[in-house]
């Protein structure tokens, strides 16, 4: 028996084994690199899908369809109330944008998009989603031209509707039948003051005069309810607020509401020119001494009648209703706007001080050509 050791193979065998191991080690970085590339590509693909087909802000073939530019032919669109997708779906249906998805992406990217209001707009066909959102955010809404201004009388609202295009006969017939307009029993059958000041999206060719007037009455009732005015006070509050609307500078509604209440509480006559102005249909400064006299026997003579006039004297704003419901504390009986430009108004419980304020106004008026 031989005494030599067994080495498990020839020398050439051992060299071949070492080469195989080296080749395996040299292929390992390549495999890792390929796997890494696949992972990166997969991640970028997933990222692109999650980001609506955009990769680092660059549009890819996976992105939702979108037009380029600011569009072509003009088109009138009724923009609905809702979120970006609701609006986008309507615009896509009208071919203003290529897809709702593209619009939603542009909507979410525009910080002004949250201010977009519903309504009739002039847009363009085949606009890019970004340009469509930008145009909508300008809020150039066509509200069809019926605006009731605060303080407007029924006669003024009637005239505005006729000038806007509603047939005169239709407007007159609707106003002559206030019970059919949803006027609440608390109004006592008097429409004055119950036609809410607002802008209405209504057209003479699609909305009847009666329906528009119903909407005005309904808005007044809604506001009274929202402001938690007790039903038994509705008529009183509407009448008082209408006087505040016509008498008070914007920053002094509450104080004027307090003066009215103080005069009513002390059995003082109201003595407010706006009431006579309503009855005679002319500005207060054009009223004659006879029209303002406490001997004139008319139902709207505020220097003779007790309490409030028989109806409101115009459409009060929500702010005036709020002022009547929550006036500031004060014992004032008199007030004078001493500067018509700044609207500075002074209040007092003293007849003597009232005369001082009156003289102050007269001096200002003479110096400023009033």
C-alpha positions as CSV (number, residue, x, y, z in Angstrom):
1,X,0.0,0.0,0.0
2,X,1.2,3.4,-0.9
3,X,1.9,5.9,1.9
4,X,1.2,9.1,-0.3
5,X,-1.9,11.6,0.5
6,X,-5.0,11.8,-1.6
7,X,-5.6,15.5,-2.9
8,X,-9.1,15.0,-4.4
9,X,-8.1,15.6,-8.1
10,X,-5.4,16.7,-10.5
11,X,-3.9,20.1,-10.6
12,X,-5.8,21.0,-13.7
13,X,-9.1,20.2,-12.0
14,X,-8.3,22.5,-9.2
15,X,-7.5,25.4,-11.6
16,X,-10.8,24.9,-13.5
17,X,-12.8,25.1,-10.2
18,X,-11.1,28.4,-9.4
19,X,-12.0,29.8,-12.8
20,X,-15.7,28.8,-12.3
21,X,-15.8,30.6,-9.0
22,X,-14.2,33.7,-10.4
23,X,-16.7,33.8,-13.4
24,X,-19.6,33.5,-11.0
25,X,-18.3,36.3,-8.9
26,X,-17.8,38.5,-12.0
27,X,-21.4,37.9,-13.1
28,X,-22.9,38.9,-9.7
29,X,-22.6,42.7,-10.2
30,X,-24.2,42.5,-13.6
31,X,-27.2,40.6,-12.2
32,X,-27.5,43.1,-9.3
33,X,-27.4,46.0,-11.8
34,X,-30.1,44.4,-14.0
35,X,-32.3,43.8,-11.0
36,X,-31.7,47.4,-9.8
37,X,-32.6,48.8,-13.2
38,X,-35.8,46.7,-13.3
39,X,-36.7,47.9,-9.8
40,X,-36.1,51.5,-10.8
41,X,-38.1,51.2,-14.0
42,X,-40.9,49.5,-12.1
43,X,-40.9,52.2,-9.4
44,X,-40.9,54.9,-12.0
45,X,-43.8,53.2,-13.8
46,X,-45.8,52.9,-10.6
47,X,-44.9,56.5,-9.8
48,X,-46.1,57.6,-13.2
49,X,-49.4,55.7,-12.8
50,X,-50.0,57.2,-9.4
51,X,-49.3,60.7,-10.7
52,X,-51.9,60.4,-13.5
53,X,-49.3,59.6,-16.2
54,X,-46.8,62.3,-15.4
55,X,-43.2,61.6,-14.5
56,X,-41.4,64.4,-12.6
57,X,-44.0,66.8,-14.1
58,X,-43.4,65.6,-17.6
59,X,-46.4,64.2,-19.5
60,X,-46.0,60.6,-20.7
61,X,-48.2,58.4,-23.0
62,X,-49.9,57.1,-19.8
63,X,-51.4,60.6,-19.1
64,X,-55.1,61.3,-19.6
65,X,-55.9,63.0,-22.9
66,X,-55.3,66.8,-22.9
67,X,-55.5,69.5,-25.5
68,X,-52.9,72.1,-26.0
69,X,-53.3,75.9,-26.1
70,X,-56.1,78.2,-25.1
71,X,-58.8,76.7,-27.4
72,X,-60.6,77.7,-30.5
73,X,-64.3,78.4,-31.1
74,X,-66.2,80.1,-28.3
75,X,-68.9,78.2,-26.5
76,X,-71.3,79.0,-23.6
77,X,-71.1,76.5,-20.8
78,X,-73.2,76.1,-17.6
79,X,-70.5,75.3,-15.0
80,X,-72.1,73.1,-12.3
81,X,-71.7,73.4,-8.5
82,X,-69.2,70.8,-7.3
83,X,-65.6,69.6,-7.1
84,X,-63.0,69.4,-9.9
85,X,-64.2,66.1,-11.3
86,X,-67.9,67.3,-11.5
87,X,-66.8,70.4,-13.4
88,X,-64.3,68.5,-15.5
89,X,-66.9,65.9,-16.5
90,X,-69.2,68.6,-17.8
91,X,-66.4,70.4,-19.7
92,X,-65.3,67.1,-21.2
93,X,-68.8,66.4,-22.3
94,X,-68.9,69.8,-24.0
95,X,-65.4,69.2,-25.6
96,X,-64.0,72.2,-23.8
97,X,-61.3,69.9,-22.3
98,X,-60.1,66.5,-23.6
99,X,-60.8,64.6,-20.4
100,X,-62.1,65.1,-16.8
101,X,-58.9,63.5,-15.5
102,X,-56.7,66.1,-17.1
103,X,-58.9,68.8,-15.8
104,X,-58.8,67.4,-12.2
105,X,-55.0,67.4,-12.3
106,X,-54.9,71.0,-13.5
107,X,-57.6,71.9,-10.9
108,X,-55.6,70.5,-8.1
109,X,-52.4,72.3,-9.3
110,X,-54.0,75.7,-9.5
111,X,-54.3,77.5,-6.0
112,X,-57.1,79.7,-7.3
113,X,-59.3,76.8,-8.4
114,X,-61.1,76.6,-5.0
115,X,-62.7,80.0,-5.8
116,X,-64.4,78.9,-9.0
117,X,-68.1,79.7,-8.9
118,X,-70.9,77.9,-10.7
119,X,-72.8,79.8,-13.4
120,X,-72.9,80.5,-17.1
121,X,-69.5,81.1,-18.7
122,X,-68.1,81.7,-22.1
123,X,-65.3,79.2,-22.7
124,X,-63.6,77.8,-25.8
125,X,-63.6,74.4,-27.5
126,X,-60.6,72.2,-27.1
127,X,-58.7,74.1,-24.4
128,X,-55.8,72.7,-22.4
129,X,-57.0,71.7,-18.9
130,X,-54.7,74.3,-17.3
131,X,-56.0,77.1,-19.4
132,X,-59.6,76.1,-18.8
133,X,-59.0,76.1,-15.0
134,X,-57.3,79.5,-15.2
135,X,-60.2,81.0,-17.2
136,X,-62.7,79.6,-14.8
137,X,-60.8,81.0,-11.8
138,X,-61.3,84.5,-13.2
139,X,-65.0,84.0,-12.3
140,X,-66.4,86.0,-15.2
141,X,-69.9,84.6,-14.6
142,X,-72.8,85.7,-16.8
143,X,-75.6,85.9,-14.2
144,X,-78.2,86.9,-16.8
145,X,-78.6,90.5,-15.7
146,X,-81.2,90.5,-12.9
147,X,-79.8,92.3,-9.9
148,X,-82.0,93.6,-7.1
149,X,-80.1,96.3,-5.2
150,X,-80.5,96.7,-1.5
151,X,-83.2,99.3,-0.7
152,X,-85.1,98.7,-4.0
153,X,-88.9,99.1,-3.9
154,X,-91.4,96.8,-5.6
155,X,-91.9,99.5,-8.2
156,X,-88.2,99.7,-8.9
157,X,-87.9,95.9,-9.1
158,X,-90.8,95.7,-11.5
159,X,-89.2,98.3,-13.8
160,X,-85.9,96.5,-13.7
161,X,-87.5,93.2,-14.7
162,X,-89.3,94.9,-17.6
163,X,-86.1,96.5,-18.8
164,X,-84.4,93.2,-18.6
165,X,-86.9,91.6,-20.9
166,X,-89.8,90.2,-19.0
167,X,-93.2,91.1,-20.5
168,X,-94.7,94.0,-18.7
169,X,-98.1,92.3,-18.5
170,X,-96.6,89.2,-16.9
171,X,-94.6,91.2,-14.3
172,X,-97.7,93.3,-13.4
173,X,-99.9,90.2,-13.1
174,X,-97.4,88.4,-10.9
175,X,-97.0,91.4,-8.5
176,X,-100.8,91.9,-8.4
177,X,-101.2,88.4,-6.9
178,X,-98.7,88.2,-4.0
179,X,-100.4,85.2,-2.5
180,X,-99.3,83.1,-5.4
181,X,-95.7,84.1,-4.8
182,X,-95.3,82.2,-1.6
183,X,-95.6,85.4,0.5
184,X,-95.9,84.2,4.2
185,X,-99.0,85.1,6.2
186,X,-96.7,87.3,8.5
187,X,-96.3,89.8,5.6
188,X,-100.0,90.7,5.9
189,X,-100.4,90.5,2.1
190,X,-97.9,93.3,1.5
191,X,-95.1,92.5,-0.9
192,X,-93.0,95.5,-0.2
193,X,-89.7,94.5,1.6
194,X,-90.2,90.8,0.9
195,X,-88.4,90.7,-2.5
196,X,-84.8,89.9,-1.4
197,X,-81.9,92.0,-2.8
198,X,-79.6,89.6,-4.6
199,X,-78.4,88.6,-8.1
200,X,-80.6,86.0,-9.8
201,X,-79.5,83.6,-12.5
202,X,-82.8,83.9,-14.5
203,X,-83.6,84.7,-18.1
204,X,-86.8,86.1,-19.5
205,X,-86.8,83.4,-22.2
206,X,-86.6,80.5,-19.7
207,X,-88.0,81.7,-16.3
208,X,-91.4,83.2,-15.8
209,X,-91.8,86.5,-14.0
210,X,-93.8,84.8,-11.3
211,X,-91.0,82.2,-10.7
212,X,-88.4,84.9,-10.3
213,X,-90.5,86.8,-7.8
214,X,-91.2,83.5,-5.9
215,X,-87.4,83.1,-5.7
216,X,-87.0,86.6,-4.2
217,X,-89.7,85.9,-1.5
218,X,-88.2,82.5,-0.7
219,X,-84.8,84.0,-0.2
220,X,-86.2,86.6,2.3
221,X,-87.9,83.8,4.2
222,X,-84.7,81.8,4.2
223,X,-82.6,84.6,5.6
224,X,-85.1,85.4,8.3
225,X,-85.0,81.7,9.3
226,X,-81.2,81.5,9.2
227,X,-81.0,84.6,11.4
228,X,-83.5,83.0,13.8
229,X,-86.0,85.8,13.6
230,X,-89.2,84.7,15.4
231,X,-92.1,84.4,13.0
232,X,-94.2,86.7,15.1
233,X,-91.5,89.4,14.5
234,X,-91.0,88.9,10.8
235,X,-93.2,91.9,9.7
236,X,-91.8,94.3,12.3
237,X,-88.2,93.3,11.5
238,X,-88.6,93.6,7.8
239,X,-90.2,97.1,8.1
240,X,-87.6,98.3,10.6
241,X,-84.7,96.9,8.6
242,X,-86.0,98.6,5.4
243,X,-85.8,102.0,7.2
244,X,-82.3,101.2,8.4
245,X,-81.3,100.3,4.9
246,X,-82.5,103.6,3.5
247,X,-81.3,105.8,6.5
248,X,-78.0,104.4,7.8
249,X,-74.5,104.6,6.4
250,X,-73.0,101.1,6.2
251,X,-70.9,101.4,9.3
252,X,-73.8,102.7,11.5
253,X,-76.6,100.3,10.8
254,X,-76.7,99.0,14.4
255,X,-76.7,102.5,15.9
256,X,-79.6,103.6,13.6
257,X,-81.5,100.5,14.5
258,X,-81.1,101.4,18.2
259,X,-82.3,105.0,17.6
260,X,-85.5,103.6,15.9
261,X,-86.1,101.2,18.8
262,X,-85.5,104.0,21.3
263,X,-88.0,106.3,19.6
264,X,-90.6,103.5,19.4
265,X,-90.0,102.7,23.1
266,X,-90.4,106.3,24.2
267,X,-93.5,107.0,22.1
268,X,-91.5,109.4,20.0
269,X,-92.6,109.7,16.4
270,X,-89.9,108.2,14.1
271,X,-89.4,111.5,12.1
272,X,-87.2,109.9,9.4
273,X,-87.1,111.5,6.0
274,X,-86.6,108.1,4.2
275,X,-90.2,107.2,5.1
276,X,-91.7,110.3,3.4
277,X,-89.2,109.9,0.6
278,X,-90.6,106.4,-0.1
279,X,-94.2,107.7,-0.1
280,X,-93.6,110.7,-2.3
281,X,-91.2,108.9,-4.6
282,X,-88.4,111.5,-4.5
283,X,-85.1,112.0,-2.7
284,X,-85.3,113.4,0.8
285,X,-83.5,116.6,-0.2
286,X,-86.3,117.3,-2.7
287,X,-89.2,117.0,-0.3
288,X,-91.0,120.2,0.5
289,X,-91.8,121.5,3.9
290,X,-95.4,120.7,3.4
291,X,-94.6,117.0,2.6
292,X,-92.5,116.8,5.7
293,X,-95.0,118.7,7.9
294,X,-96.6,116.9,10.9
295,X,-100.0,118.1,9.6
296,X,-99.8,116.2,6.4
297,X,-102.5,113.5,6.6
298,X,-100.8,110.6,4.7
299,X,-100.1,107.0,6.0
300,X,-96.3,107.4,5.7
301,X,-96.0,110.7,7.6
302,X,-93.3,109.8,10.0
303,X,-93.7,113.0,12.0
304,X,-97.3,112.3,12.7
305,X,-97.9,108.5,12.8
306,X,-97.4,106.4,15.8
307,X,-95.0,103.4,15.4
308,X,-93.8,101.9,12.2
309,X,-95.1,102.7,8.7
310,X,-97.8,100.3,7.3
311,X,-95.3,98.6,5.0
312,X,-91.5,98.3,4.5
313,X,-90.0,101.1,2.3
314,X,-87.7,98.8,0.3
315,X,-85.8,95.6,0.3
316,X,-83.5,95.4,3.4
317,X,-80.1,93.7,3.2
318,X,-79.2,90.8,5.4
319,X,-76.8,93.2,7.3
320,X,-79.8,95.6,8.1
321,X,-81.8,92.7,9.4
322,X,-78.9,91.6,11.6
323,X,-78.6,95.2,12.9
324,X,-82.2,95.2,13.9
325,X,-81.9,91.9,15.7
326,X,-78.8,92.9,17.6
327,X,-78.3,96.6,17.9
328,X,-75.6,98.0,20.2
329,X,-76.6,99.5,23.6
330,X,-77.2,103.2,23.7
331,X,-79.8,105.9,24.7
332,X,-79.5,107.8,21.4
333,X,-82.6,109.5,20.0
334,X,-80.9,111.7,17.4
335,X,-78.2,111.3,14.8
336,X,-76.6,113.4,12.0
337,X,-74.2,112.4,9.3
338,X,-71.8,115.3,9.5
339,X,-69.6,114.4,6.5
340,X,-71.2,112.8,3.4
341,X,-67.9,111.7,2.0
342,X,-66.5,109.8,5.0
343,X,-70.1,109.0,6.2
344,X,-69.1,110.0,9.8
345,X,-72.3,110.0,11.8
346,X,-72.8,111.2,15.3
347,X,-75.4,110.1,17.8
348,X,-76.8,111.7,20.9
349,X,-79.7,111.7,23.4
350,X,-79.6,115.4,23.7
351,X,-81.7,117.8,21.6
352,X,-79.1,120.5,22.2
353,X,-76.2,118.4,21.0
354,X,-78.2,117.3,18.0
355,X,-78.4,121.0,17.0
356,X,-74.6,121.2,17.3
357,X,-74.2,118.2,15.1
358,X,-76.6,119.7,12.6
359,X,-74.7,122.9,12.5
360,X,-71.5,120.9,12.0
361,X,-73.0,119.2,9.0
362,X,-74.3,122.5,7.5
363,X,-70.8,124.0,7.8
364,X,-69.3,121.0,6.1
365,X,-71.9,121.1,3.3
366,X,-71.3,124.8,2.7
367,X,-67.5,124.3,2.5
368,X,-67.9,121.3,0.1
369,X,-70.5,122.6,-2.2
370,X,-73.4,120.5,-1.1
